[in-house]
């Protein structure tokens, strides 16, 4: 895995601020994302991936405290956040009415958020100060990408593609992030991934 440089951070930050789409390393595979508050940029991510509109998109946030800006937090969610964040755990909760995240990222009134444990994502999220879309860098339904060559191959035939690619080297082929949904006192595991949760 390559070390991430300050130049990589600055380049990605500039792209996000301009409303562009970026490819970046995460704690699982390569991700594709943008400023989650920019509806036009979010739309491009969906188009580039061929992602169905009804699936929504998870977002990376700078820290646990900021989660309450986007979803409603209860004790069940807080326990999981305390235990597994930063890390590959998406927590889905009811969208806050004043959330700044583009509505296309939500699904049935819920939103997936996480605090990333990857150094690049963590620094970028803190510097950007806004939520960042973090979907897998592949065509929807296809295999995750763990190298830049796989990323480039995945999007080679698309009419539109990412504006900025951050090369983090070859990533370990880890499972996807775990995704859980919180509804009141009920915790539902939608995807058991890198984080193992036992209810």
Contact map, one row per residue, 1 for C-alpha under 8 A:
1110000000000000000000000000000000000000000000000000000000000000000000000000000000000000000000000000000000000000000000000000000000000000000000000000000000000000000000011110000000000000000000000000000
1111000000000000000000000000000000000000000000000000000000000000000000000000000000000000000000000000000000000000000000000000000000000000000000000000000000000000000000111100000000000000000000000000000
1111100000000000000000000000000000000000000000000000000000000000000000000000000000000000000000000000000000000000000000000000000000000000000000000000000000000000000000010000000000000000000000000000000
0111110110000000000000000000000000000000000000000000000000000000000000000000000000000000000000000000000000000000000000010000000000000000000000000000000000000000000000010000000000000000000000000000000
0011111110000000000000000000000000000000000000000000000000000000000000000000000000000000000000000000000000000000000000000000000000000000000000000000000000000000000000000000000000000000000000000000000
0001111111000000000000000000000000000000000000000000000000000000000000000000000000000000000000000000000000000000000000000000000000000000000000000000000000000000000000000000000000000000000000000000000
0000111111100000000000000000000000000000000000000000000000000000000000000000000000000000000000000000000000000000000000000000000000000000000000000000000000000000000000000000000000000000000000000000000
0001111111110000000000000000000000000000000000000000000000000000000000000000000000000000000000000000000000000000000000000000000000000000000000000000000000000000000001000000000000000000000000000000000
0001111111111000000000000000000000000000000000000000000000000000000000000000000000000000000000000000000000000000000000010011000000000000000000000000000000000000000000000000000000000000000000000000000
0000011111111100000000000000000000000000000000000000000000000000000000000000000000000000000000000000000000000000000000000000000000000000000000000000000000000000000000000000000000000000000000000000000
0000001111111110000000000000000000000000000000000000000000000000000000000000000000000000000000000000000000000000000000000000000000000000000000000000000000000000000100000000000000000000000000000000000
0000000111111111000001000000000000000000000000000000000000000000000000000000000000000000000000000000000000000000000000000001000000000000000000000000000000000000000101000000000000000000000000000000000
0000000011111111100000000000000000000000000000000000000000000000000000000000000000000000000000000000000000000000000000000001001100000000000000000000000000000000000000000000000000000000000000000000000
0000000001111111110000000000000000000000000000000000000000000000000000000000000000000000000000000000000000000000000000000000000000000000000000000000000000000000000000000000000000000000000000000000000
0000000000111111111111000000000000000000000000000000000000000000000000000000000000000000000000000000000000000000000000000000000000000000000000000000000000000000001100000000000000000000000000000000000
0000000000011111111111000000000001100000000000000000000000000000000000000000000000000000000000000000000000000000000000000000000100000000000000000000000000000000000000000000000000000000000000000000000
0000000000001111111100000000000000100000000000000000000000000000000000000000000000000000000000000000000000000000000000000000000100000000000000000000000000000000000000000000000000000000000000000000000
0000000000000111111100000000000000000000000000000000000000000000000000000000000000000000000000000000000000000000000000000000000000000000000000000000000000000000000000000000000000000000000000000000000
0000000000000011111110000000000001100101100000000000000000000000000000000000000000000000000000000000000000000000000000000000000000000000000000000000000000000000000000000000000000000000000000000000000
0000000000000011111111000000000001100000100000000000000000000000000000000000000000000000000000000000000000000000000000000000000000000000000000000000000000000000011100000000000000000000000000000000000
0000000000000011001111100000000111000000100110000000000000000000000000000000000000000000000000000000000000000000000000000000000000000000000000000000000000000000011100000000000000000000000000000000000
0000000000010011000111110000000111000000000000000000000000000000000000000000000000000000000000000000000000000000000000000000000000000000000000000000000000000000011111000000000000000000000000000000000
0000000000000000000011111000011110000000000000000000000000000000000000000000000000000000000000000000000000000000000000000000000000000000100000000000000000000000010111000000000000000000000000000000000
0000000000000000000001111100011110000000000000000000000000000000000000000000000000000000000000000000000000000000000000001000000000000000000000000000000000000000000011110000000000000000000000000000000
0000000000000000000000111111111000000000000000000000000000000000000000000000000000000000000000000000000000000000000001011000000000000000000000000000000000000000000001110010000000000000000000000000000
0000000000000000000000011111111000000000000000000000000000000000000000000000000000000000000000000000000000000000000111011000000000000000000000000000000000000000000000000000000000000000000000000000000
0000000000000000000000001111100000000000000000000000000000000000000000000000000000000011000000000000000000000000000111000000000000000000000000000000000000000000000000000000000000000000000000000000000
0000000000000000000000001111110000000000000000000000000000000000000000000000000000000001000000000000000000000000000000000000000000000000000000000000000000000000000000000011111110000000000000000100000
0000000000000000000000001111111000000000000000000000000000000000000000000000000000000000000000000000000000000000000000000000000000000001100000011100000000000000000000000011110100000000000000000000000
0000000000000000000000111101111100000000000000000000000000000000000000000000000000000000000000000000000000000000000000000000000000000001100000011110001000000000000000000010000000000000000000000000000
0000000000000000000000111100111110000000000000000000000000000000000000000000000000000000000000000000000000000000000000000000000000000111100000000000000000000000000000000000000000000000000000000000000
0000000000000000000011110000011111000000000010000000000000000000000000000000000000000000000000000000000000000000000000000000000000001111110000000000000000000000010000000000000000000000000000000000000
0000000000000000000011110000001111110000010010000000000000000000000000000000000000000000000000000000000000000000000000000000000000011110000000000000000000000000000000000000000000000000000000000000000
0000000000000001001111000000000111110100110010000000000000000000000000000000000000000000000000000000000000000000000000000000000000011100000000000000000000000000000000000000000000000000000000000000000
0000000000000001101100000000000011111100110000000000000000000000000000000000000000000000000000000000000000000000000000000000000001111000000000000000000000000000000000000000000000000000000000000000000
0000000000000000000000000000000011111110110000000000000000100000000000000000000000000000000000000000110010000000000000000000000001111000000000000000000000000000000000000000000000000000000000000000000
0000000000000000000000000000000000111110010000000000000000000000000000000000000000000000000000000001110000000000000000000000000001100000000000000000000000000000000000000000000000000000000000000000000
0000000000000000001000000000000001111111110000000000000000000000000000000000000000000000000000000000110000000000000000000000000000000000000000000000000000000000000000000000000000000000000000000000000
0000000000000000000000000000000000011111111000000000000000000000000000000000000000000000000000000000011100000000000000000000000000000000000000000000000000000000000000000000000000000000000000000000000
0000000000000000001000000000000000000111111100000000000000000000000000000000000000000000000000000000000000000000000000000000000000000000000000000000000000000000000000000000000000000000000000000000000
0000000000000000001110000000000001110111111110000000000000000000000000000000000000000000000000000000000000000000000000000000000000000000000000000000000000000000000000000000000000000000000000000000000
0000000000000000000000000000000011111111111111000000000000000000000000000000000000000000000000000000010110000000000000000000000000001000000000000000000000000000000000000000000000000000000000000000000
0000000000000000000000000000000000000011111111100000000000000000000000000000000000000000000000000000000100000000000000000000000000000000000000000000000000000000000000000000000000000000000000000000000
0000000000000000000010000000000000000001111111110000000000000000000000000000000000000000000000000000000000000000000000000000000000000000000000000000000000000000000000000000000000000000000000000000000
0000000000000000000010000000000111000000111111111000000000000000000000000000000000000000000000000000000000000000000000000000000000000000000000000000000000000000000000000000000000000000000000000000000
0000000000000000000000000000000000000000011111111111100000000000000000000000000000000000000000000000000000000000000000000000000000000000000000000000000000000000000000000000000000000000000000000000000
0000000000000000000000000000000000000000001111111110000000000000000000000000000000000000000000000000000000000000000000000000000000000000000000000000000000000000000000000000000000000000000000000000000
0000000000000000000000000000000000000000000111111110000000000000000000000000000000000000000000000000000000000000000000000000000000000000001000000000000000100101110000000000000000000000000000000000000
0000000000000000000000000000000000000000000011111110000000000000000000000000000000000000000000000000000000000000000000000000000000000000111100000000000000000000000000000000000000000000000000000000000
0000000000000000000000000000000000000000000001111111000000000000000000000000000000000000000000000000000000000000000000000000000000000000001100000000000000000000000000000000000000000000000000000000000
0000000000000000000000000000000000000000000001111111101000000000000000000000000000000000000000000000000000000000000000000000000000000000001100000000000000000000000000000000000000000000000000000000000
0000000000000000000000000000000000000000000001000111111000000000000000000000000000000000000000000000000000000000000000000000000000000000000100000000000000000000000000000000000000000000000000000000000
0000000000000000000000000000000000000000000001000011111100000000000000000000000000000000000000000000000100000000000000000000000000000000000000000000000000000000000000000000000000000000000000000000000
0000000000000000000000000000000000000000000000000001111100000000000000000000000000000000000000000000000000100000000000000000000000000000000000000000000000000000000000000000000000000000000000000000000
0000000000000000000000000000000000000000000000000011111110000000000000000000000000000000000000000000000011100000000000000000000000000000000000000000000000000000000000000000000000000000000000000000000
0000000000000000000000000000000000000000000000000000111111000000000000000000000000000000000000000000000111100010000000000000000000000000000000000000000000000000000000000000000000000000000000000000000
0000000000000000000000000000000000000000000000000000001111100000000000000000000000000000000000000000000111000011000000000000000000001110000000000000000000000000000000000000000000000000000000000000000
0000000000000000000000000000000000000000000000000000000111110000000000000000000000000000010000000000000010000011110000000000000000001110000000000000000000000000000000000000000000000000000000000000000
0000000000000000000000000000000000010000000000000000000011111000000000000000000000000000000000000000000010000001110000000000000000111110000000000000000000000000000000000000000000000000000000000000000
0000000000000000000000000000000000000000000000000000000001111100000000000000000000000000000000000000000000000000111100001000100000111100000000000000000000000000000000000000000000000000000000000000000
0000000000000000000000000000000000000000000000000000000000111111011000000000000000000000000000000000000000000000111100000000110011110000000000000000000000000000000000000000000000000000000000000000000
0000000000000000000000000000000000000000000000000000000000011111010000000000000000000000000000000000000000000000001000000100110011100000000000000000000000000000000000000000000000000000000000000000000
0000000000000000000000000000000000000000000000000000000000001111111000000000000000000100000000000000000000000000001000000000010000000000000000000000000000000000000000000000000000000000000000000000000
0000000000000000000000000000000000000000000000000000000000001111111000000000000010001000000000000000000000000000001000000000000000000000000000000000000000000000000000000000000000000000000000000000000
0000000000000000000000000000000000000000000000000000000000000011111100000000000000000000000000000000000000000000000000000000000000000000000000000000000000000000000000000000000000000000000000000000000
0000000000000000000000000000000000000000000000000000000000001111111111000000000000000000000000000000000000000000000000000000000000000000000000000000000000000000000000000000000000000000000000000000000
0000000000000000000000000000000000000000000000000000000000001011111111101000000000000000000000000000000000000000100000000000000000000000000000000000000000000000000000000000000000000000000000000000000
0000000000000000000000000000000000000000000000000000000000000000111111111000000000000000000000010000000000000000000000000000000000000000000000000000000000000000000000000000000000000000000000000000000
0000000000000000000000000000000000000000000000000000000000000000011111100000000000000000000000010110000000000000000000000000000000000000000000000000000000000000000000000000000000000000000000000000000
0000000000000000000000000000000000000000000000000000000000000000011111110000000000000000000000110111100000000010000000000000000000000000000000000000000000000000000000000000000000000000000000000000000
0000000000000000000000000000000000000000000000000000000000000000001111111000000000000000000111110010000000000110000000000000000000000000000000000000000000000000000000000000000000000000000000000000000
0000000000000000000000000000000000000000000000000000000000000000000101111100000000000000000011110000000000000000000000000000000000000000000000000000000000000000000000000000000000000000000000000000000
0000000000000000000000000000000000000000000000000000000000000000001100111110110000000000000010000000000000000000000000000000000000000000000000000000000000000000000000000000000000000000000000000000000
0000000000000000000000000000000000000000000000000000000000000000000000011111110000000000000000000000000000000000000000000000000000000000000000000000000000000000000000000000000000000001000000000000000
0000000000000000000000000000000000000000000000000000000000000000000000001111111000000000000000000000000000000000000000000000000000000000000000000000000000000000000000000000000000000000000000000000000
0000000000000000000000000000000000000000000000000000000000000000000000000111111100000000000000000000000000000000000000000000000000000000000000000000000000000000000000000000000000000101101000000000000
0000000000000000000000000000000000000000000000000000000000000000000000001111111110000000001000000000000000000000000000000000000000000000000000000000000000000000000000000000000000000100000000000000000
0000000000000000000000000000000000000000000000000000000000000000000000001111111111000000000000000000000000000000000000000000000000000000000000000000000000000000000000000000000000000000000000000000000
0000000000000000000000000000000000000000000000000000000000000000000000000011111111100000000000000000000000000000000000000000000000000000000000000000000000000000000000000000000000000000000000000000000
0000000000000000000000000000000000000000000000000000000000000000000000000001111111111000000000000000000000000000000000000000000000000000000000000000000000000000000000000000000000000000000000000000000
0000000000000000000000000000000000000000000000000000000000000001000000000000111111111100000000000000000000000000000000000000000000000000000000000000000000000000000000000000000000000000000000000000000
0000000000000000000000000000000000000000000000000000000000000000000000000000011111111000000000000000000000000000000000000000000000000000000000000000000000000000000000000000000000000000000000000000000
0000000000000000000000000000000000000000000000000000000000000000000000000000001111111000000000000000000000000000000000000000000000000000000000000000000000000000000000000000000000000000000000000000000
0000000000000000000000000000000000000000000000000000000000000000000000000000000111111111100000000000000000000000000000000000000000000000000000000000000000000000000000000000000000000000000000000010000
0000000000000000000000000000000000000000000000000000000000000001000000000000000111111111100000000000000000000000011110000000000000000000000000000000000000000000000000000000000000000000000000000000000
0000000000000000000000000000000000000000000000000000000000000010000000000000000010011111000000000000000000000000011110000000000000000000000000000000000000000000000000000000000000000000000000000000000
0000000000000000000000000010000000000000000000000000000000000000000000000000000000011111100000000000000000000000011111000000000000000000000000000000000000000000000000000000000000000000000000000010000
0000000000000000000000000011000000000000000000000000000000000000000000000000000000011111110000000000000000000000011110000000000000000000000000000000000000000000000000000000000111000000000000000110000
0000000000000000000000000000000000000000000000000000000000000000000000000000000000011011111000000000000000000000011000000000000000000000000000000000000000000000000000000000000011110000000000000110000
0000000000000000000000000000000000000000000000000000000001000000000000000000000000000001111100000000000000000001110000000000000000000000000000000000000000000000000000000000000011110000000000000000000
0000000000000000000000000000000000000000000000000000000000000000000000000000100000000000111110000000000000000011110000000000000000000000000000000000000000000000000000000000000000111100000000000000000
0000000000000000000000000000000000000000000000000000000000000000000000100000000000000000011111000000000000000111100000000000000000000000000000000000000000000000000000000000000000111100000000000000000
0000000000000000000000000000000000000000000000000000000000000000000000111000000000000000001111100000000000000111000000000000000000000000000000000000000000000000000000000000000000001110000000000000000
0000000000000000000000000000000000000000000000000000000000000000000000110000000000000000000111110000000000001110000000000000000000000000000000000000000000000000000000000000000000000010000000000000000
0000000000000000000000000000000000000000000000000000000000000000000001110000000000000000000011111010000001001110000000000000000000000000000000000000000000000000000000000000000000000000000000000000000
0000000000000000000000000000000000000000000000000000000000000000000111110000000000000000000001111110000000000000000000000000000000000000000000000000000000000000000000000000000000000000000000000000000
0000000000000000000000000000000000000000000000000000000000000000000000000000000000000000000000111110000000000000000000000000000000000000000000000000000000000000000000000000000000000000000000000000000
0000000000000000000000000000000000000000000000000000000000000000000011000000000000000000000000011111000000000000000000000000000000000000000000000000000000000000000000000000000000000000000000000000000
0000000000000000000000000000000000000000000000000000000000000000000011100000000000000000000000111111100000000000000000000000000000000000000000000000000000000000000000000000000000000000000000000000000
0000000000000000000000000000000000001000000000000000000000000000000001000000000000000000000000000111110000000000000000000000000000000000000000000000000000000000000000000000000000000000000000000000000
0000000000000000000000000000000000011100000000000000000000000000000001000000000000000000000000000011111010000000000000000000000000100000000000000000000000000000000000000000000000000000000000000000000
0000000000000000000000000000000000011110010000000000000000000000000000000000000000000000000000000001111111000000000000000000000000000000000000000000000000000000000000000000000000000000000000000000000
0000000000000000000000000000000000000010000000000000000000000000000000000000000000000000000000000000111111000000000000000000000000000000000000000000000000000000000000000000000000000000000000000000000
0000000000000000000000000000000000000010011000000000100110000000000000000000000000000000000000000000011111100000000000000000000000000000000000000000000000000000000000000000000000000000000000000000000
0000000000000000000000000000000000010000010000000000001111100000000000000000000000000000000000000000111111100010000000000000000000001000000000000000000000000000000000000000000000000000000000000000000
0000000000000000000000000000000000000000000000000000001110000000000000000000000000000000000000100000011111111111000000000000000000000000000000000000000000000000000000000000000000000000000000000000000
0000000000000000000000000000000000000000000000000000011100000000000000000000000000000000000000000000000111111110000000000000000000000000000000000000000000000000000000000000000000000000000000000000000
0000000000000000000000000000000000000000000000000000000000000000000000000000000000000000000000000000000001111100000000000000000000000000000000000000000000000000000000000000000000000000000000000000000
0000000000000000000000000000000000000000000000000000000000000000000000000000000000000000000001100000000001111110000000000000000000000000000000000000000000000000000000000000000000000000000000000000000
0000000000000000000000000000000000000000000000000000000000000000000000100000000000000000000111100000000001111111000000000000000000000000000000000000000000000000000000000000000000000000000000000000000
0000000000000000000000000000000000000000000000000000000111000000000001100000000000000000001111100000000011101111100000000000000000000000000000000000000000000000000000000000000000000000000000000000000
0000000000000000000000000000000000000000000000000000000011100000000000000000000000000000011110000000000001000111110000000000000000000000000000000000000000000000000000000000000000000000000000000000000
0000000000000000000000000000000000000000000000000000000001111000001000000000000000000000011100000000000000000011111000000000000000000000000000000000000000000000000000000000000000000000000000000000000
0000000000000000000000000000000000000000000000000000000001111000000000000000000000001111111000000000000000000001111100000000000000000000000000000000000000000000000000000000000000000000000000000000000
0000000000000000000000000000000000000000000000000000000000011111000000000000000000001111100000000000000000000000111110000100000000000000000000000000000000000000000000000000000000000000000000000000000
0000000000000000000000000110000000000000000000000000000000011000000000000000000000001111000000000000000000000000011111101100000000000000000000000000000000000000000000000000000000000000000000000000000
0000000000000000000000000110000000000000000000000000000000000000000000000000000000001111000000000000000000000000001111101100000000000000000000000000000000000000000000000000000000000000000000000000000
0000000000000000000000001110000000000000000000000000000000000000000000000000000000000010000000000000000000000000000111111100000000000000000000000000000000000000000000000000000000000000000000000000000
0000000000000000000000000000000000000000000000000000000000000000000000000000000000000000000000000000000000000000000111111110000000000000000000000000000000000000000000000000000000000000000000000000000
0001000010000000000000001100000000000000000000000000000000000000000000000000000000000000000000000000000000000000000001111111000000000000000000000000000000000000000000000000000000000000000000000000000
0000000000000000000000011100000000000000000000000000000000010000000000000000000000000000000000000000000000000000000111111111100000000000000000000000000000000000000000000000000000000000000000000000000
0000000000000000000000000000000000000000000000000000000000000100000000000000000000000000000000000000000000000000001111111111110000000000000000000000000000000000000000000000000000000000000000000000000
0000000010000000000000000000000000000000000000000000000000000000000000000000000000000000000000000000000000000000000000111111111000000000000000000000000000000000000000000000000000000000000000000000000
0000000010011000000000000000000000000000000000000000000000000000000000000000000000000000000000000000000000000000000000011111111100000000000000000000000000000000000000000000000000000000000000000000000
0000000000000000000000000000000000000000000000000000000000011100000000000000000000000000000000000000000000000000000000001111111111110000000000000000000000000000000000000000000000000000000000000000000
0000000000000000000000000000000000000000000000000000000000001110000000000000000000000000000000000000000000000000000000000111111111000000000000000000000000000000000000000000000000000000000000000000000
0000000000001000000000000000000000000000000000000000000000000000000000000000000000000000000000000000000000000000000000000011111110000000000000000000000000000000000000000000000000000000000000000000000
0000000000001001100000000000000000000000000000000000000000000000000000000000000000000000000000000000000000000000000000000001111111000000000000000000000000000000000000000000000000000000000000000000000
0000000000000000000000000000000000000000000000000000000000001100000000000000000000000000000000000000000000000000000000000000111111100000000000000000000000000000000000000000000000000000000000000000000
0000000000000000000000000000000000111000000000000000000000001100000000000000000000000000000000000000000000000000000000000000110111110000000000000000000000000000000000000000000000000000000000000000000
0000000000000000000000000000000000111000000000000000000000111100000000000000000000000000000000000000100000000000000000000000100011111000000000000000000000000000000000000000000000000000000000000000000
0000000000000000000000000000000011110000000000000000000000111000000000000000000000000000000000000000000000000000000000000000100001111100000000000000000000000000000000000000000000000000000000000000000
0000000000000000000000000000000111110000010000000000000011110000000000000000000000000000000000000000000010000000000000000000000000111110000000000000000000000000000000000000000000000000000000000000000
0000000000000000000000000000001111000000000000000000000011110000000000000000000000000000000000000000000000000000000000000000000000011111000000000000000000000000000000000000000000000000000000000000000
0000000000000000000000000000001110000000000000000000000011100000000000000000000000000000000000000000000000000000000000000000000000001111100000000000000000000000000000000000000000000000000000000000000
0000000000000000000000000000111100000000000000000000000000000000000000000000000000000000000000000000000000000000000000000000000000000111110000011000000000000000000000000000000000000000000000000000000
0000000000000000000000100000111100000000000000001000000000000000000000000000000000000000000000000000000000000000000000000000000000000011111000011000001000000000000000000000000000000000000000000000000
0000000000000000000000000000000100000000000000001000000000000000000000000000000000000000000000000000000000000000000000000000000000000001111111111000001001100000000000000000000000000000000000000000000
0000000000000000000000000000000000000000000000011110000000000000000000000000000000000000000000000000000000000000000000000000000000000000111111000000000001100000000000000000000000000000000000000000000
0000000000000000000000000000000000000000000000001111000000000000000000000000000000000000000000000000000000000000000000000000000000000000011111000000000000000000000000000000000000000000000000000000000
0000000000000000000000000000000000000000000000000000000000000000000000000000000000000000000000000000000000000000000000000000000000000000011111100000000000000000000000000000000000000000000000000000000
0000000000000000000000000000000000000000000000000000000000000000000000000000000000000000000000000000000000000000000000000000000000000000011111110000000000000000000000000000000000000000000000000000000
0000000000000000000000000000000000000000000000000000000000000000000000000000000000000000000000000000000000000000000000000000000000000000010011111000000000000000000000000000000000000000000000000000000
0000000000000000000000000000110000000000000000000000000000000000000000000000000000000000000000000000000000000000000000000000000000000001110001111100000000000000000000000000000000000000000000000000000
0000000000000000000000000000110000000000000000000000000000000000000000000000000000000000000000000000000000000000000000000000000000000001110000111111011000000000000000000000000000000000000000000000000
0000000000000000000000000000110000000000000000000000000000000000000000000000000000000000000000000000000000000000000000000000000000000000000000011111011000000000000000000111100000000000000000000000000
0000000000000000000000000000010000000000000000000000000000000000000000000000000000000000000000000000000000000000000000000000000000000000000000001111111000000000000000001110000000000000000000000000000
0000000000000000000000000000000000000000000000000000000000000000000000000000000000000000000000000000000000000000000000000000000000000000000000001111111100000000000000101100000000000000000000000000000
0000000000000000000000000000000000000000000000000000000000000000000000000000000000000000000000000000000000000000000000000000000000000000000000000011111110000000000000000000000000000000000000000000000
0000000000000000000000000000000000000000000000000000000000000000000000000000000000000000000000000000000000000000000000000000000000000000000000001111111111000000000000000000000000000000000000000000000
0000000000000000000000000000010000000000000000000000000000000000000000000000000000000000000000000000000000000000000000000000000000000000110000001111111111100000000000000000000000000000000000000000000
0000000000000000000000000000000000000000000000000000000000000000000000000000000000000000000000000000000000000000000000000000000000000000000000000001111111110000000000000000000000000000000000000000000
0000000000000000000000000000000000000000000000000000000000000000000000000000000000000000000000000000000000000000000000000000000000000000000000000000111111110000000000000000000000000000000000000000000
0000000000000000000000000000000000000000000000000000000000000000000000000000000000000000000000000000000000000000000000000000000000000000011000000000011111111000000000000000000000000000000000000000000
0000000000000000000000000000000000000000000000010000000000000000000000000000000000000000000000000000000000000000000000000000000000000000011000000000001111111100100000000000000000000000000000000000000
0000000000000000000000000000000000000000000000000000000000000000000000000000000000000000000000000000000000000000000000000000000000000000000000000000000111111100000000000000000000000000000000000000000
0000000000000000000000000000000000000000000000000000000000000000000000000000000000000000000000000000000000000000000000000000000000000000000000000000000001111110000000000000000000000000000000000000000
0000000000000000000000000000000000000000000000010000000000000000000000000000000000000000000000000000000000000000000000000000000000000000000000000000000000111111100000000000000000000000000000000000000
0000000000000000000000000000000000000000000000000000000000000000000000000000000000000000000000000000000000000000000000000000000000000000000000000000000000001111100000000000000000000000000000000000000
0000000000000000000000000000000000000000000000010000000000000000000000000000000000000000000000000000000000000000000000000000000000000000000000000000000000000111110000000000000000000000000000000000000
0000000000000000000000000000000000000000000000010000000000000000000000000000000000000000000000000000000000000000000000000000000000000000000000000000000000100111111000000000000000000000000000000000000
0000000000000000000111100000000100000000000000010000000000000000000000000000000000000000000000000000000000000000000000000000000000000000000000000000000000000001111110000000000000000000000000000000000
0000000000000010000111000000000000000000000000000000000000000000000000000000000000000000000000000000000000000000000000000000000000000000000000000000000000000000111110000000000000000000000000000000000
0000000000110010000111100000000000000000000000000000000000000000000000000000000000000000000000000000000000000000000000000000000000000000000000000000000000000000011111000000000000000000000000000000000
0000000000000000000001110000000000000000000000000000000000000000000000000000000000000000000000000000000000000000000000000000000000000000000000000000000000000000011111100000000000000000000000000000000
0000000100010000000001111000000000000000000000000000000000000000000000000000000000000000000000000000000000000000000000000000000000000000000000000000000000000000000111110000000000000000000000000000000
0100000000000000000000011000000000000000000000000000000000000000000000000000000000000000000000000000000000000000000000000000000000000000000000000001000000000000000011111000000000000000000000000000000
1111000000000000000000011000000000000000000000000000000000000000000000000000000000000000000000000000000000000000000000000000000000000000000000000000000000000000000001111110000000000000000000000000000
1100000000000000000000000000000000000000000000000000000000000000000000000000000000000000000000000000000000000000000000000000000000000000000000000011000000000000000000111110000000000000000000000000000
1100000000000000000000000000000000000000000000000000000000000000000000000000000000000000000000000000000000000000000000000000000000000000000000000111000000000000000000011111000000000000000000000000000
1000000000000000000000001001110000000000000000000000000000000000000000000000000000000000000000000000000000000000000000000000000000000000000000000110000000000000000000011111100000000000000000000000000
0000000000000000000000000001100000000000000000000000000000000000000000000000000000000000000000000000000000000000000000000000000000000000000000000100000000000000000000000111110000000000000000000000000
0000000000000000000000000001100000000000000000000000000000000000000000000000000000000000000000000000000000000000000000000000000000000000000000000100000000000000000000000011111000000000000000000000000
0000000000000000000000000001100000000000000000000000000000000000000000000000000000000000000000000000000000000000000000000000000000000000000000000000000000000000000000000001111100000000000000000100000
0000000000000000000000000001000000000000000000000000000000000000000000000000000000000000000000000000000000000000000000000000000000000000000000000000000000000000000000000000111110000000000000001100000
0000000000000000000000000001100000000000000000000000000000000000000000000000000000000001000000000000000000000000000000000000000000000000000000000000000000000000000000000000011111000000000000001100000
0000000000000000000000000001000000000000000000000000000000000000000000000000000000000001110000000000000000000000000000000000000000000000000000000000000000000000000000000000001111100000000000111110000
0000000000000000000000000000000000000000000000000000000000000000000000000000000000000001110000000000000000000000000000000000000000000000000000000000000000000000000000000000000111110000000011111111000
0000000000000000000000000000000000000000000000000000000000000000000000000000000000000000111100000000000000000000000000000000000000000000000000000000000000000000000000000000000011111000000011111000000
0000000000000000000000000000000000000000000000000000000000000000000000000000000000000000111100000000000000000000000000000000000000000000000000000000000000000000000000000000000001111100001111100000000
0000000000000000000000000000000000000000000000000000000000000000000000000000000000000000001110000000000000000000000000000000000000000000000000000000000000000000000000000000000000111110001111000000000
0000000000000000000000000000000000000000000000000000000000000000000000000001100000000000001110000000000000000000000000000000000000000000000000000000000000000000000000000000000000011111111100000000000
0000000000000000000000000000000000000000000000000000000000000000000000000000000000000000000011000000000000000000000000000000000000000000000000000000000000000000000000000000000000001111111000000000000
0000000000000000000000000000000000000000000000000000000000000000000000000101000000000000000000000000000000000000000000000000000000000000000000000000000000000000000000000000000000000111110000000000000
0000000000000000000000000000000000000000000000000000000000000000000000000001000000000000000000000000000000000000000000000000000000000000000000000000000000000000000000000000000000000111111000000000000
0000000000000000000000000000000000000000000000000000000000000000000000000000000000000000000000000000000000000000000000000000000000000000000000000000000000000000000000000000000000000111111100000000000
0000000000000000000000000000000000000000000000000000000000000000000000000001000000000000000000000000000000000000000000000000000000000000000000000000000000000000000000000000000000011110111110000000001
0000000000000000000000000000000000000000000000000000000000000000000000000000000000000000000000000000000000000000000000000000000000000000000000000000000000000000000000000000000000011100011111000000000
0000000000000000000000000000000000000000000000000000000000000000000000000000000000000000000000000000000000000000000000000000000000000000000000000000000000000000000000000000000001111000001111110000100
0000000000000000000000000000000000000000000000000000000000000000000000000000000000000000000000000000000000000000000000000000000000000000000000000000000000000000000000000000000001111000000111110000000
0000000000000000000000000000000000000000000000000000000000000000000000000000000000000000000000000000000000000000000000000000000000000000000000000000000000000000000000000000000011110000000011111000000
0000000000000000000000000000000000000000000000000000000000000000000000000000000000000000000000000000000000000000000000000000000000000000000000000000000000000000000000000000000011100000000011111111100
0000000000000000000000000000000000000000000000000000000000000000000000000000000000000000000000000000000000000000000000000000000000000000000000000000000000000000000000000000001111100000000000111111000
0000000000000000000000000001000000000000000000000000000000000000000000000000000000000001100000000000000000000000000000000000000000000000000000000000000000000000000000000000011111000000000000011111000
0000000000000000000000000000000000000000000000000000000000000000000000000000000000010011100000000000000000000000000000000000000000000000000000000000000000000000000000000000000011000000000000011111100
0000000000000000000000000000000000000000000000000000000000000000000000000000000000000000000000000000000000000000000000000000000000000000000000000000000000000000000000000000000001000000000000011111110
0000000000000000000000000000000000000000000000000000000000000000000000000000000000000000000000000000000000000000000000000000000000000000000000000000000000000000000000000000000000000000000010010011111
0000000000000000000000000000000000000000000000000000000000000000000000000000000000000000000000000000000000000000000000000000000000000000000000000000000000000000000000000000000000000000000000000001111
0000000000000000000000000000000000000000000000000000000000000000000000000000000000000000000000000000000000000000000000000000000000000000000000000000000000000000000000000000000000000000001000000000111
